[in-house]
């Protein structure tokens, strides 16, 4: 479904992504793990068209998208729930959800969009309770649910999730990851997931990639990465301490 080949991204003279290659097959959940500043968000931004690669190719369902505008990429079937959620605080929960479907306003019937919103409310019942409340008044976990719901309102084939567990209490984080697993199982959604919490990410993912200072250093099935000594030392140690 998605294939990146030798992608370079620069911010001025900062070389943030260095010949990065990865692929995601339809129906997979793939985790991208790495430390602060490794280039994880940059990689997602390159896919969604927000960062322009200096070199390399990005193909989505066989179409080269590395020079395509972000709004067209959404129409092709890729949507992103960004890091720190970035919900529109003063706007009501339901208006945030509606914005996720903005590119469908012209073509989809209002009823179809309203039905999709109901699906989101069934998935995240707390959002239904708070539908008229300003999004900025939601808790962190609720805002994360809203950010995922808003991305799903675009009816994506590929969902890009940037640190969905960030800043959330462990129980809420677990709940979010449970939803991510269910989205694949029940909706056949394909997910590329960026996380610093490597243990949670690899627990839900089929495969993973490890990014270090802009380079993909390691890749493999999640069980292999979880058992890998270097991954354990660099990315799982803290989680282990927390679990103890
Ligand atoms: P984190 O986990 O902290 O979000 P990350 O792995 O997502 O980090 P990126 O945000 O992709 O990392 O950043 C990769 C590198 O590019 C970092 O050195 C960062 O400082 C730099 N960078 C990111 N965005 C910009 C920008 N808009 N302008 C300049 N440098 C940037």
Boltz pocket constraint, residues with backbone or C-beta under 6 A from the ligand:
constraints:
  - pocket:
      binder: B
      contacts: [[A, 11], [A, 14], [A, 16], [A, 34], [A, 35], [A, 36], [A, 37], [A, 38], [A, 39], [A, 40], [A, 41], [A, 42], [A, 43], [A, 83], [A, 196]]
      max_distance: 6.0
